[in-house]
């Protein structure tokens, strides 16, 4: 986790079996020992911690790297651990002495990935350039002979470079074990859309490749006038790099984030790739008839079960059974209980959405200024209304269920009335489809970014780009109030069910609570560390949820002006928020393409305990800063050494003082 915590889960039951805390920052890599009894974790804090999974305790901490640890590999024949880091160093650690026994500085830049062959004799490392470095893992007998002769017993020996076609930085390296347990394929993934598949050749094929390489080298040197020197040159020995032959190149439309090797029942190699557009593809490698290579063919694709981009808007149906989500390529309708995707509809870039007419239809406001109408029953788009000249930022159904209102960057507030269009295309039974008819408009002097309606249908409030909030009477559209106080554009607003309070969030990171009767500001709260993107009241209460670009969901008491809960799960900014009609759950959509559902539990929480937890988090962060200073001061003294696997916390400090 990004907090530095490790959690072990049972894949069958889905329960958390163990939890470890040993890193001050995010955990960047993990590796199991051969018997699965020891887990090694590397962090962005440059530390490596080894954990005993049987006793569920930390063993020791290895310190020596100067930057984030990017990859870990166990060497079971030597009882050693190999680590790579962004400091361009590869370190070999003895698990017996808990010290660094070898430092390799062959790379010129950050090292991002390592892979060990199944027979344990070849280690391949990748960096920022197109060069893959191959290291031969020497046997224990060779290391013992070096130690007896008084030489440094180095486990890793550089044995050739493999030049790949892509010049992007390495993202992942992996050997395929094969069904027989022997390594046959090697996968290379760079930070792009190209995946390279290499075949591990036999010694005979490697010798032929080495011979060709030497021949090309001689021809180049002859051109430079070194012909005589090459006539007496000894034949080149095959290196580990000569054993890798490019078998196939897989180019996709989207960036590849990771891959995994698997096999079909017939033994054919399959490559599972996860793409940046939140989809998964399976490619099967088929050997060509002339045995000149392989051709990966896509056999499966899982792309309709999630959004491929930012989730920009959410809406919960009136009966709380469905969730509507909008993204750049259209909408999706989800089962609120199971999380299964019920409908996927292609459309425009949705910025706001809502269920209408008894949850039978869905309306979506798009970036192009259009309002799209979808039929929920069959998941099709039935109407596109060119509503505004600029993006539609807000869409709300009217309390009397006769229509909806939309606001846009063109400064227009437009009201639409539902209508039914009867279509008869030669069938015996005529069908009806929802249509939107424009009824009235209200022109504003500035861009309108959000809209809120009270449940009684008395007021309409709009947030402006000039940092003000305007309140009008809904029936006559006469001006009622202007609310000033925000310093930056108002991005969201909502009115409580009883119409007494109005909550607003702004790009100035503040949440403001207003009284609707007189327009007075009850309280201004510093809500998030970045812009407040959404604010929603829990129905029939004065509790309010807020989301921000800091990726945090917060729960507030708008009467006592206190923060009740702080919920962190998203990995990026949260764009949208929707609360169920019963207030028993809410859903959030984020830039990380995920939709998360938060359920209200029966377990009571106490405000003082939540405050103490936040204070403990602040205290631990201060301790981590102190540890960082100590680490810098003692960096050279701790070169290649081990320390305890614990982490300083408020509890440990209190226990030491006692």
C-alpha positions in Angstrom: 0.0 0.0 0.0 1.0 3.6 -0.4 1.0 4.0 3.4 3.9 1.4 3.7 1.6 -1.4 4.9 1.6 -5.0 3.6 -1.5 -7.1 3.7 -1.7 -10.8 2.9 -5.1 -12.0 1.5 -6.7 -15.4 1.1 -7.5 -15.6 -2.6 -10.4 -18.1 -2.0 -12.2 -16.5 1.0 -11.1 -12.9 0.3 -10.1 -12.4 3.9 -7.0 -10.6 5.2 -4.7 -13.2 6.8 -1.9 -10.9 8.0 -0.9 -7.2 8.0 2.7 -5.8 8.3 3.9 -2.3 8.8 7.6 -1.6 8.2 8.0 1.1 5.5 7.6 4.8 5.9 6.5 5.3 2.3 4.8 3.3 -0.4 5.8 -0.3 -1.0 7.3 -0.5 -4.5 8.1 -4.2 -5.0 7.6 -7.7 -3.4 9.3 -11.1 -3.8 8.6 -14.5 -2.2 11.3 -17.0 -1.3 11.3 -20.4 -3.0 9.5 -22.1 -0.1 7.0 -19.1 0.2 8.0 -18.8 3.9 9.7 -15.4 3.6 8.5 -12.3 1.9 10.8 -9.4 1.0 9.4 -5.9 0.4 11.2 -2.9 -1.0 9.9 0.6 -0.5 10.3 4.1 -1.9 12.2 4.9 1.4 15.1 2.8 -0.1 14.8 0.1 2.6 14.3 -3.6 2.2 12.4 -5.5 4.9 12.2 -9.3 5.2 9.1 -10.9 6.8 8.5 -14.3 8.3 5.1 -15.3 7.0 4.8 -18.3 9.3 5.5 -16.4 12.5 3.9 -13.3 11.0 6.7 -11.0 12.2 9.5 -8.9 10.7 13.0 -10.5 10.5 15.3 -7.6 9.7 15.8 -4.5 7.5 18.5 -4.1 4.9 19.8 -0.6 4.3 22.2 0.5 1.6 20.3 1.8 -1.5 20.1 5.6 -2.0 16.8 5.7 -3.8 13.6 3.7 -4.4 13.9 -0.1 -4.5 12.4 -1.2 -7.8 12.8 -5.0 -7.9 13.8 -8.0 -5.7 14.9 -11.5 -6.6 15.8 -14.4 -4.3 18.8 -16.6 -5.1 17.9 -19.9 -3.3 21.1 -21.7 -4.2 23.1 -19.0 -2.4 20.5 -18.0 0.3 20.9 -14.5 -1.0 18.7 -11.6 -2.2 19.3 -9.4 -5.2 17.9 -5.9 -5.2 17.8 -3.1 -7.8 17.1 0.5 -7.3 16.7 3.9 -9.0 20.2 4.7 -7.7 21.5 2.6 -10.7 23.0 -0.1 -8.4 22.3 -3.8 -8.1 23.1 -5.2 -4.6 23.5 -8.8 -3.5 22.6 -9.5 0.1 23.6 -12.5 2.2 20.6 -13.6 4.2 22.9 -15.4 6.6 25.1 -12.5 7.5 22.5 -9.8 6.7 25.1 -7.8 4.8 25.7 -6.6 1.3 28.2 -8.9 -0.4 28.3 -7.4 -3.9 27.5 -4.1 -5.6 27.1 -4.0 -9.4 27.2 -0.6 -11.1 27.0 -1.7 -14.7 23.9 0.4 -15.6 24.1 4.1 -16.4 20.7 5.0 -15.1 17.8 3.9 -13.0 17.1 0.2 -12.9 13.4 -0.6 -13.2 13.1 -4.4 -13.4 14.9 -7.8 -13.0 14.0 -11.3 -13.9 15.7 -14.7 -12.9 15.4 -17.7 -15.2 13.8 -20.8 -13.8 17.1 -22.7 -13.6 18.5 -19.8 -11.6 21.6 -19.3 -13.8 20.6 -16.1 -15.7 19.6 -12.8 -14.3 18.4 -10.1 -16.7 18.1 -6.4 -15.7 16.6 -3.4 -17.5 17.2 0.3 -17.2 16.3 3.5 -19.0 17.9 2.6 -22.3 17.5 -0.2 -24.9 20.2 -2.3 -23.3 19.3 -5.3 -21.2 22.2 -6.6 -19.1 22.6 -10.4 -18.7 24.4 -11.7 -15.6 25.5 -15.3 -15.0 24.7 -16.5 -11.5 27.8 -18.3 -10.5 27.6 -21.6 -8.6 28.4 -21.9 -4.9 31.5 -24.0 -5.8 32.9 -21.2 -7.9 32.4 -18.7 -5.2 34.0 -21.0 -2.7 37.1 -21.4 -4.9 37.4 -17.6 -5.2 37.2 -17.2 -1.4 39.9 -19.8 -0.9 42.1 -18.0 -3.4 41.6 -14.7 -1.6 39.5 -13.2 -4.3 36.1 -11.5 -3.9 33.4 -14.2 -4.1 31.1 -12.4 -6.5 27.9 -14.2 -7.3 26.9 -12.1 -10.4 29.1 -12.0 -13.4 28.3 -9.8 -16.4 27.9 -12.0 -19.5 26.6 -9.9 -22.4 24.0 -7.3 -23.4 20.7 -7.8 -25.2 19.7 -4.9 -27.4 15.9 -4.6 -27.7 14.1 -2.7 -30.4 12.2 -0.3 -28.2 14.2 2.6 -26.6 11.7 3.4 -23.8 12.5 2.6 -20.2 11.9 -0.9 -19.0 8.6 -1.5 -17.1 8.6 -5.3 -16.6 10.8 -8.3 -17.3 9.6 -11.9 -16.8 10.6 -15.5 -17.7 8.0 -18.1 -18.7 8.4 -21.3 -16.7 6.6 -23.5 -19.2 4.6 -26.6 -18.3 7.8 -28.7 -18.0 9.4 -26.2 -15.7 12.1 -25.2 -18.2 12.4 -21.6 -19.4 11.4 -21.3 -23.0 10.2 -17.6 -23.4 11.2 -14.3 -22.0 9.0 -11.2 -22.1 10.1 -7.6 -22.2 7.8 -4.7 -21.7 8.8 -1.0 -22.0 6.9 2.1 -21.1 4.8 2.1 -24.2 2.5 0.1 -26.5 5.0 -2.6 -27.6 5.7 -5.9 -26.0 8.7 -8.0 -27.1 8.7 -11.8 -26.8 12.1 -13.6 -26.9 12.7 -17.3 -27.2 15.4 -18.9 -25.1 17.5 -20.8 -27.6 19.6 -23.9 -27.2 23.3 -23.9 -26.7 23.8 -24.9 -30.4 21.6 -22.0 -31.6 23.4 -19.6 -29.2 26.8 -20.7 -30.6 25.5 -19.9 -34.2 24.4 -16.5 -33.1 27.7 -15.8 -31.4 29.5 -16.8 -34.6 27.4 -14.4 -36.7 28.0 -11.7 -34.2 31.7 -12.2 -34.4 31.6 -12.2 -38.2 29.8 -8.9 -38.2 32.3 -7.5 -35.8 35.2 -8.6 -38.0 33.5 -7.0 -41.1 33.2 -3.7 -39.3 36.8 -3.8 -38.1 38.0 -4.6 -41.6 36.3 -1.5 -42.9 38.2 0.5 -40.3 41.6 -0.9 -41.5 42.1 -3.5 -38.8 42.1 -6.5 -41.1 45.4 -8.0 -39.9 44.4 -7.9 -36.2 41.2 -9.8 -36.9 42.8 -12.6 -38.8 44.4 -13.8 -35.6 41.4 -13.1 -33.3 40.1 -16.1 -31.4 36.5 -17.3 -32.0 34.0 -15.7 -29.7 32.4 -17.8 -26.9 28.6 -17.6 -26.7 27.3 -15.3 -24.0 24.0 -15.4 -22.1 22.7 -12.6 -24.4 23.2 -14.9 -27.4 20.6 -17.3 -26.0 17.8 -14.8 -26.5 16.2 -14.6 -30.0 13.4 -12.2 -30.8 10.3 -14.4 -31.5 7.5 -11.8 -31.9 6.6 -8.2 -31.3 3.1 -7.3 -30.0 1.9 -3.7 -30.8 -1.4 -2.5 -29.3 -3.5 0.6 -29.5 -3.1 1.5 -25.9 -0.2 1.5 -23.4 0.5 -1.8 -21.8 0.8 -1.5 -18.0 1.8 -5.1 -17.2 1.7 -8.7 -18.5 1.6 -12.3 -17.3 2.5 -15.6 -18.9 0.0 -18.5 -18.8 -0.7 -21.6 -21.0 -3.7 -23.2 -22.7 -4.6 -26.8 -22.0 -2.8 -27.8 -25.2 0.4 -26.2 -23.9 0.3 -23.1 -26.1 1.8 -19.9 -24.6 -0.7 -17.2 -23.7 0.1 -13.6 -22.8 -2.3 -11.7 -20.6 -1.8 -7.9 -20.8 -3.4 -5.2 -18.8 -3.9 -1.9 -20.7 -4.0 1.7 -19.7 -7.6 2.0 -20.8 -8.7 -0.3 -18.0 -9.1 -3.4 -20.2 -7.4 -6.8 -20.3 -6.5 -8.8 -23.4 -5.3 -12.4 -23.8 -3.0 -13.2 -26.8 -2.1 -16.7 -27.8 1.3 -17.4 -29.4 1.1 -19.6 -32.5 4.3 -21.0 -34.0 4.6 -20.2 -37.8 4.7 -23.1 -40.2 8.2 -22.3 -41.5 9.4 -22.1 -37.9 10.8 -18.6 -38.4 9.0 -17.1 -35.4 5.7 -16.8 -33.7 2.5 -14.8 -34.2 0.5 -13.6 -31.2 -3.3 -13.6 -31.9 -5.8 -11.9 -29.6 -8.3 -14.6 -28.4 -10.0 -12.8 -25.5 -10.7 -9.2 -24.5 -12.3 -7.9 -21.3 -13.1 -4.2 -22.0 -16.8 -3.7 -21.2 -16.7 -4.2 -17.5 -15.2 -0.9 -16.6 -14.5 2.6 -17.9 -11.5 3.3 -20.0 -11.0 6.8 -18.6 -12.0 9.2 -15.9 -15.4 8.6 -14.3 -16.8 12.1 -14.5 -20.3 11.7 -13.2 -22.5 9.4 -11.1 -26.2 9.1 -10.3 -28.1 6.7 -8.1 -31.6 5.6 -9.2 -34.6 6.5 -7.0 -35.0 2.9 -5.8 -31.3 2.6 -5.1 -30.9 -0.5 -7.2 -28.9 1.0 -10.1 -25.9 3.3 -10.6 -25.4 5.5 -13.7 -21.8 6.5 -14.6 -20.6 8.7 -17.4 -17.1 8.8 -18.9 -15.4 10.0 -22.1 -16.8 7.3 -24.3 -20.3 6.9 -23.0 -22.3 5.6 -20.1 -22.6 2.5 -18.0 -25.4 1.2 -15.8 -24.4 -0.9 -12.8 -26.2 -3.1 -10.4 -25.8 -1.2 -7.1 -25.8 -4.4 -5.0 -23.5 -6.7 -7.0 -21.4 -4.2 -8.9 -22.1 -6.0 -12.2 -22.3 -3.9 -15.4 -25.8 -4.1 -16.7 -25.6 -1.8 -19.8 -22.8 -0.2 -21.8 -23.8 2.6 -24.2 -21.5 4.5 -26.5 -21.9 8.2 -26.5 -20.3 11.6 -26.0 -17.9 12.8 -23.3 -20.3 12.9 -20.3 -19.7 15.5 -17.6 -23.0 15.1 -15.7 -25.9 12.6 -15.6 -29.1 11.8 -13.9 -31.9 9.2 -13.9 -35.3 10.6 -15.0 -39.0 9.4 -15.4 -39.0 6.7 -12.9 -35.5 5.5 -13.7 -36.7 4.4 -17.1 -34.4 6.9 -18.9 -31.1 8.5 -18.3 -30.0 12.0 -19.4 -26.3 12.9 -19.9 -24.7 16.4 -20.3 -21.7 16.3 -22.6 -18.5 18.3 -23.1 -19.7 19.3 -26.6 -22.8 21.0 -25.1 -25.4 18.3 -26.0 -27.8 16.5 -23.8 -28.1 12.8 -24.6 -31.2 10.7 -23.7 -30.8 7.0 -23.1 -33.4 4.2 -22.7 -32.3 2.2 -19.7 -34.3 -0.9 -20.6 -32.3 -1.7 -23.8 -29.3 0.6 -23.3 -29.7 2.7 -26.4 -29.3 6.4 -27.2 -32.7 7.6 -28.4 -32.1 11.4 -28.7 -29.3 14.0 -28.8 -30.3 17.6 -28.1 -28.0 20.3 -29.1 -28.7 22.2 -25.8 -25.7 24.6 -25.3 -22.8 26.1 -27.1 -20.3 25.0 -24.5 -19.9 22.1 -22.1 -22.8 21.1 -19.9 -21.5 21.2 -16.3 -24.7 20.5 -14.4 -27.9 18.5 -14.9 -30.7 18.2 -12.3 -34.2 16.7 -12.5 -36.9 19.1 -11.3 -38.6 18.2 -8.0 -42.0 17.8 -9.6 -40.6 15.3 -12.1 -41.9 17.3 -15.1 -38.5 18.1 -16.6 -34.9 19.0 -15.8 -32.6 22.0 -15.9 -29.1 22.3 -17.3 -26.3 24.8 -16.8 -23.3 25.4 -19.1 -20.1 27.3 -19.7 -22.1 29.5 -22.1 -23.8 31.2 -19.2 -27.2 29.7 -19.9 -29.5 28.0 -17.4 -32.1 26.1 -19.5 -35.2 24.3 -18.4 -36.5 21.3 -20.3 -39.9 19.5 -20.2 -40.4 15.8 -20.7 -42.4 14.7 -23.7 -43.3 11.4 -25.3 -42.8 10.7 -29.0 -45.0 8.0 -30.3 -43.3 6.0 -33.1 -45.0 3.5 -35.4 -42.8 1.9 -37.9 -45.3 -0.4 -39.4 -45.7 -2.5 -36.3 -49.0 -3.4 -34.6 -47.9 -1.9 -31.3 -46.7 1.7 -31.2 -43.6 2.5 -29.1 -43.0 5.6 -27.0 -39.7 7.4 -26.5 -38.8 10.2 -24.2 -38.0 13.6 -25.7 -36.8 16.9 -24.2 -38.5 20.2 -25.2 -36.9 23.5 -24.3 -39.3 25.7 -22.3 -37.4 28.7 -20.8 -33.8 30.0 -20.2 -32.0 32.4 -17.9 -28.9 34.1 -19.1 -26.1 34.7 -16.6 -23.2 37.1 -17.1 -20.5 34.5 -16.4 -19.9 30.7 -16.9 -22.2 28.5 -14.7 -20.3 25.5 -13.3 -22.9 23.8 -11.0 -26.5 23.8 -10.1 -28.6 22.7 -7.1 -32.3 22.5 -6.4 -34.1 22.2 -3.1 -36.5 19.3 -2.6 -39.5 21.6 -2.2 -39.0 23.2 -5.6 -38.7 26.7 -4.2 -35.1 27.7 -5.0 -32.4 27.1 -7.6 -28.8 27.9 -6.8 -26.0 28.1 -9.3 -22.2 28.3 -8.8 -20.4 30.8 -11.0 -16.9 31.0 -12.4 -16.6 34.5 -10.7 -16.6 32.7 -7.3 -20.1 33.7 -6.4 -23.3 31.7 -5.8 -26.6 33.0 -7.2 -30.0 31.9 -5.8 -33.2 32.4 -7.7 -36.9 31.5 -7.2 -37.5 28.4 -9.2 -41.0 29.2 -10.4 -40.4 32.8 -11.5 -36.6 32.8 -11.9 -36.5 36.1 -10.0 -33.3 36.9 -8.2 -33.2 36.0 -4.5 -29.6 36.0 -3.0 -26.0 36.4 -3.9 -23.5 34.5 -1.8 -19.9 35.9 -1.7 -17.0 34.4 0.1 -15.1 32.0 -2.1 -11.9 33.2 -3.6 -11.9 30.9 -6.7 -14.6 29.4 -8.9 -17.4 27.5 -7.2 -17.2 23.9 -8.5 -20.1 22.3 -6.7 -23.1 23.1 -4.4 -26.0 21.3 -2.8 -29.1 22.2 -0.7 -30.2 20.1 2.2 -33.6 18.3 2.1 -35.3 20.7 4.4 -34.0 23.7 2.4 -32.3 25.3 5.4 -28.6 24.9 4.4 -26.6 25.3 1.3 -23.1 23.7 1.0 -20.6 24.8 -1.6 -17.1 23.7 -2.6 -14.6 25.7 -4.5 -11.2 25.5 -6.2 -10.0 27.5 -3.1 -10.1 24.1 -1.2 -12.8 25.4 1.2 -16.2 24.1 2.1 -18.7 26.8 3.1 -22.0 26.3 4.9 -24.7 28.9 4.1 -28.1 29.7 5.5 -30.7 29.8 2.7 -33.1 32.1 4.5 -30.7 35.1 4.8 -27.7 34.1 2.8 -25.3 34.3 5.7 -22.2 32.1 5.9 -22.4 29.9 8.9 -18.9 28.5 8.6 -16.0 28.2 6.3 -14.0 25.0 6.6 -10.6 24.1 5.0 -11.9 20.8 3.6 -9.2 19.4 1.2 -5.6 20.0 0.2 -6.8 20.5 -3.4 -9.9 21.7 -5.1 -13.3 20.5 -3.7 -14.9 18.7 -6.7 -18.2 17.5 -5.2 -20.5 18.2 -2.2 -23.6 16.2 -1.4 -26.0 16.3 1.6 -27.2 13.0 3.0 -31.0 13.1 2.5 -33.1 14.3 5.4 -30.0 15.2 7.4 -27.5 18.0 7.8 -24.6 15.6 7.2 -22.6 16.3 4.1 -20.0 14.4 2.0 -17.2 16.2 0.1 -14.6 15.0 -2.4 -11.5 16.6 -3.7 -8.7 16.4 -6.1 -6.6 15.1 -3.2 -8.4 11.7 -3.7 -10.1 11.8 -0.2 -13.8 11.5 0.7 -14.8 13.4 3.8 -17.9 13.2 6.0 -19.0 16.4 7.8 -21.6 17.6 10.4 -22.9 20.8 8.9 -24.6 21.8 12.2 -21.5 21.4 14.4 -19.0 22.1 11.6 -16.9 19.1 12.5 -15.1 16.5 10.4 -16.6 13.1 11.2 -14.7 10.7 8.9 -11.9 10.8 6.4 -12.0 8.0 3.9 -9.0 7.2 1.6 -9.1 4.6 -1.1 -8.8 6.3 -4.5 -5.3 6.6 -6.1 -6.1 9.9 -7.9 -8.5 12.8 -7.9 -12.1 12.2 -7.2 -14.4 13.8 -9.8 -17.9 12.8 -8.8 -20.0 11.7 -5.8 -23.6 10.4 -5.5 -25.6 9.5 -2.3 -28.4 7.0 -2.2 -31.9 8.2 -1.4 -31.9 6.3 1.9 -28.4 7.6 2.8 -27.1 4.1 3.5 -24.4 4.2 0.9 -22.6 6.6 -1.5 -20.5 6.1 -4.6 -17.4 8.0 -5.8 -15.8 8.1 -9.3 -12.2 9.0 -9.9 -9.5 9.7 -12.4 -8.1 6.2 -11.6 -11.1 4.9 -13.6 -12.6 3.1 -10.6 -16.1 3.5 -8.9 -16.1 2.8 -5.2 -19.1 2.2 -3.1 -19.1 3.2 0.6 -21.6 1.5 2.9 -22.9 2.8 6.2 -22.2 0.2 8.8 -24.0 -0.6 12.1 -20.8 -0.1 14.0 -20.7 3.2 15.9 -17.7 5.5 15.8 -16.7 8.2 18.2 -15.6 11.6 17.2 -12.8 11.8 19.8 -11.3 8.5 18.6 -11.3 9.7 15.0 -9.5 12.9 16.0 -7.0 10.8 17.9 -6.4 8.7 14.8 -5.7 11.8 12.7 -3.4 13.1 15.3 -1.5 9.8 15.4 -1.2 9.9 11.7 0.3 13.5 11.9 2.6 12.3 14.8 3.8 9.3 12.7 4.6 11.6 9.7 6.7 13.8 12.0 8.5 10.7 13.3 9.1 9.6 9.7 10.6 13.0 8.9 12.9 12.7 11.9 13.9 9.2 10.7 14.7 10.7 7.3 17.1 13.2 8.9 18.7 10.4 10.9 19.0 8.3 7.8 20.8 11.1 5.9 23.2 11.7 8.8 24.0 8.0 9.2 23.8 7.0 5.5 27.5 6.2 5.1 27.7 4.4 8.4 24.8 2.1 7.4 26.2 1.1 4.0 25.1 -2.4 3.2 24.0 -3.2 6.8 20.9 -4.5 8.5 18.7 -3.1 11.2 15.5 -4.1 12.9 12.3 -4.5 10.8 10.2 -2.3 13.1 8.9 1.2 12.5 8.8 4.0 15.0 5.2 5.0 15.9 3.4 6.7 18.7 2.9 3.3 20.5 6.5 2.3 20.2 7.7 5.7 21.5 5.2 5.6 24.4 6.3 2.0 25.3 9.9 3.1 25.3 9.2 6.1 27.6 7.3 3.8 30.0 
